Amino acid sequence: MSTLSGAKVLGELAILYHCQRTATITAATDCKLWAIERQCFQTIMMRTGLIRQAEYSDFLKSVPIFKNLPEDTLCKISDVLEECYYQKGDYIIRQGARGDTFFIISKGQVRVTIRQPDTQEEKFIRTLGKGDFFGEKALQGDDLRTANIICDSPEGVTCLVIDRDTFNQLISNLDEIRNRYNDEGVSERKKIYEEFREVKLSDLRVISTLGVGGFGRVELVQLAQDKSRSFALKQMKKAQIVETRQQQHIMSEKEIMSEANCDFIVKLYKTFKDRKYLYMLMESCLGGELWTILRDRGHFDDGTTRFYTACVVEAFDYLHSRNIIYRDLKPENLLLDVSGYVKLVDFGFAKKLQSGRKTWTFCGTPEYVAPEVILNRGHDISADYWSLGVLMFELLTGTPPFTGADPMRTYNIILKGIDAIEFPRNITRNASALIKKLCRDNPTERLGYQRGGISEIQKHKWFDGFYWEGLRNRSLPPPILPKVQSVVDTANFDDYPADPDGPPPDDLSGWDDDF
């Protein structure tokens, strides 16, 4: 029990996401509180972020070297622009100095002068104001400044600034990376659709439970007429989905999974629904959860971690090339198939983004959430690279780097950054370097998000000598080969009791018509 007085905050988790209260607050004296609802807070943050991005993008479009760049590249550049403030009389640029920085004026005005070679006096050339820019030649390598730029506003000048290195990291043929996979997998998905077109829910026989999640259970099932293989049937309570307002996430999960065709992502074969549940029939991965193996072994060595991280990199490559953000990476969502290869499961938080755009929904597991998600600044696929660094750390040590006694403490530790975390000795120098490059506070600085895309991760020293082609064609021997005796062997999964709540109420509201 404790007492709070003036200027203290309470209930701050509630503005991030829907959660149960962890304590009771009672007024000890007459008091006045300022309150804000989650929806209001998130709308303000989202609107502010979108207005800022649109304003910065408009500035950039007026600059000749930017105007032909694709929209998503402009959005990326607008994200890395830094605000710098100068006081009246400050020299922002001095003639003859070396420079690698480009400026756009967002507030106030500057005067441009050129020093006369004979008298050394400064000759006034012109005044620049909001939306004007200078120093653009520095981005193209011409780094000797040809004029002076001096702050000329009594209230000072605010400039948006980008340096040459950051600019060069971002500018590349991003479309080439993004469109690499687009034509693959369509015929494969058609084959799956044809094969399972006639399968009905009543054709499935439940063998046992593989897992229990937020909305229901995952059962191991077989087709009544085919005992040669088995499937995982995810069943979700419709009433609970509505109660927690997750309808959009569930529809998005179905849409993304029904289009996905990647060896490192669990395959969805068919969906069903009845009055109480939604069902997803998927491939079964009988090697069990990576989390269970990690729990039993304590931690993995460098080579084992490298293999599983590489599987996730391949899955992310597939998703990110289609502008899909995953947002729920953790060992519990990585299943081993019978060959010992890892597949990504549970796409409840996955979302297809518009090119160059962000999303503001708070979601993910506390230990894996990126700082920009906590700060409600909007996030994109770079949040997945943060979680990849967290996963590496957890696989190598047995615990994630950011852990607190409760979610709020965990978020505060995350906001202090990866450099405040002590790395155990068993993490090699190259592994440590990669984790720190993935867990940069600034999303645009994370490895995987920059010029070379995800191939920058694959080329990192920690992956030196790794046989990527062998991983893709599944000829690379996995570090752990699970023991699976038959298509109905569930020995690699924990035992789960029957649902203590019994069947849920019916939901006939029709929100799931397209499921």
C-alpha positions, 0 to 999 in steps of 0.5 A: 500500500502507498500514498500518491500526492500531487504531480503523480500519474496512475493508470498509465498502462491503460493509455497503451492498451486494454489491460486489467487494473493491478491496484485499487486507488481511493481518494484519501482527501478531496482531489482534482485529477486530469484524465485522458482516455486511451482512444483520445491519447492514441488519436492525438499521437497518430494525428501528430505523427501523420501531420508531421510526416506529411509536412516533412514530405511536402518540404522534400518534394520541393527539393530537386534532388528529392522530387522524383523519389518514390513516396515510401523513400520520402517517408523514410527520409522524413523520419530521419530528419532532425530538428535543429534550433539556431539563435539570431546571428548564429552561422549555420553554414560558413563559407569555405568550410567542409560540410556533409549536411543538408538543411530545410527551414521549418521556422524563421528565416536566414540570410545568405552572404558571400565573402568578397575575395578582395575585401573579405566583406560579406555581401548580402545575396538573399533571404530564405524562409520556411520551406526553403533549403540549402546545402543540398550539394553536400548530399551529392559529395560536393562538401565545400560550402560556397556561402554563409548562412546566418540565422536572421530571425529574432525568435531563432530558426528551426531547420530540418537536417539530414547528413550525407551518410544517413541519406546514402544509407536510405537511398537505394532501389527499394522497389527492387527489394520489395517486388522480388517475390511478388509472382511466387506462390500463387499457383501453390496457393491455388493447389492448396485451395483445390485440395481442401475445397471439399473438406468440412469441419465435420470431417476432422477428428480431434486427437489432442491439444497442442496449445492454449492461447488467448482466444481458444485452443490449438488441437491436433486433428486428422481427416476421418478418411486419411490417417497418413497425416495430421493438422493443427486446428486453431479454434477461436472464441468469437464472443471473446474476440468481440469482447476484446475488440480484436475482429480486425486483427483476426480478419487480417491474420486470415487474409495474410496467412491465406496468401502466404507461401513460405517454407519458414511460415506455417501454412494455412489450408482452410478456414471454417466457422460456426456459431461459437468459434472460428477455425483455422486448419494449418500444417502441424509442426510436431517438433514443438515450440522453440520456447519449450526446448529453450526452457529445457536446455537453459540457453543455446550456443552460437551455432544453434542460435544462428540457425534459428535466427536465420529461419526467422530472417528468411520469414521476415524477408518474405513478409517485409518484401510484401510490406507485412509487419509481424509484431509478435516475435518470441520463442513461443511463436516459433515451432519446429517441424519434424525436420527441425526447421523453424516456422513462424506461427500466430499472425494475430498481430501481423498487418499489411502496411501501405508503402512508406506508412506506419501503424499505431496499434500497441501490440506485442509481448512486453519484453519484445516491444520496440521503443517507438511502439511504447512511445506511440510514435508510429512503427513499421517493419523496423520494429520487427528488427528490434524484436529479432535482436531481442530474440537472439539475446534470449536464445543465447542467454535464456532470458530476454535483455529487457525484463521488469517485475511488471510491464511498465517497468519492462517498458522503462528498461526498454526506453533506457536502451540496449547500451544499458544492458550488461551482456553475459560473457558467453555472447560472442563479440560478433553476436553482441555487435549484431544485437546492438545494431538490431536494437538501435533506439532510432528505428531508421538506424536498425540493420535490415531497415537501411539501404541494403535491406535485410541482406545487411543482416545476412552479410553481418560478420556473425553470419560469416560462412553460414550456408544460406542456400542450404537453409533455403533448400533445406539441405542444411542439417538443423542443430536439433532434430526432434523425436517424432514417432508418428503423425499423431505424436504430441510428446514434444508438447506440454499437456493441457487440461480441458477448457475450464470455462466450457463452451462460449456463448453464441455470436451471430452478429455477422462480423465474420461473414468473410472469414 
